[in-house]
């Protein structure tokens, strides 16, 4: 099931309410590294840090296409 950017954006905004950078998802959200391997790396970081919000968002990002992830990166 692919998710839309509109569905994901509230989770992104929630994350940025707590931090000025994308926390565990920094390399994806702030730097534009959108490959599955990058998102999976972020999942592992979120698990290590115990960051449930990051983990939830990262798992949802894996359901998105690379094109959608790139668009999300550009929009936020």
C-alpha positions as CSV (number, residue, x, y, z in Angstrom):
1,X,0.0,0.0,0.0
2,X,1.5,3.3,-1.1
3,X,1.0,6.3,1.1
4,X,0.6,9.8,-0.1
5,X,2.7,12.8,0.8
6,X,-0.5,14.4,2.3
7,X,-0.9,11.5,4.6
8,X,2.8,11.6,5.7
9,X,3.3,15.3,6.1
10,X,1.6,15.6,9.6
11,X,4.1,13.0,10.9
12,X,7.0,15.0,9.4
13,X,5.6,18.3,10.9
14,X,5.2,16.5,14.3
15,X,8.9,15.5,14.2
16,X,10.0,19.0,13.4
17,X,8.0,20.4,16.3
18,X,10.5,18.6,18.6
19,X,13.7,19.3,16.6
20,X,15.0,21.7,14.1
21,X,16.4,18.8,12.1
22,X,14.9,15.4,11.1
23,X,16.2,13.6,14.2
24,X,16.9,9.9,13.3
25,X,15.6,10.7,9.8
26,X,18.0,13.6,9.2
27,X,19.7,11.9,6.2
28,X,16.4,11.4,4.5
29,X,14.4,14.5,5.4
30,X,17.2,17.0,5.5
31,X,19.8,15.6,3.1
32,X,17.6,14.0,0.5
33,X,19.0,10.5,0.8
34,X,15.9,8.6,-0.3
35,X,17.0,5.0,-1.1
36,X,15.5,2.1,0.9
37,X,18.9,1.5,2.4
38,X,18.9,5.0,3.8
39,X,15.4,4.7,5.3
40,X,16.4,1.3,6.8
41,X,19.4,2.8,8.4
42,X,17.2,5.4,10.0
43,X,14.9,2.7,11.3
44,X,17.8,1.1,13.1
45,X,18.9,4.5,14.5
46,X,15.3,5.2,15.7
47,X,15.3,1.7,17.4
48,X,18.6,2.4,19.1
49,X,17.5,5.8,20.3
50,X,14.0,4.7,21.3
51,X,12.4,7.3,19.2
52,X,8.9,6.0,18.4
53,X,7.9,9.0,16.3
54,X,11.0,8.5,14.0
55,X,10.4,4.8,13.8
56,X,6.7,5.2,12.8
57,X,7.6,7.7,10.1
58,X,10.5,5.7,8.8
59,X,8.4,2.6,8.4
60,X,5.8,4.6,6.5
61,X,8.5,6.1,4.3
62,X,9.5,2.6,3.3
63,X,6.0,2.2,1.8
64,X,6.5,5.3,-0.4
65,X,8.2,5.3,-3.8
66,X,11.5,7.0,-4.2
67,X,9.8,9.6,-6.3
68,X,7.4,10.3,-3.4
69,X,10.2,10.5,-0.9
70,X,12.1,12.9,-3.1
71,X,9.0,15.1,-3.4
72,X,8.5,15.0,0.4
73,X,12.2,16.1,0.8
74,X,11.6,19.0,-1.5
75,X,8.3,20.1,0.0
76,X,9.1,20.2,3.7
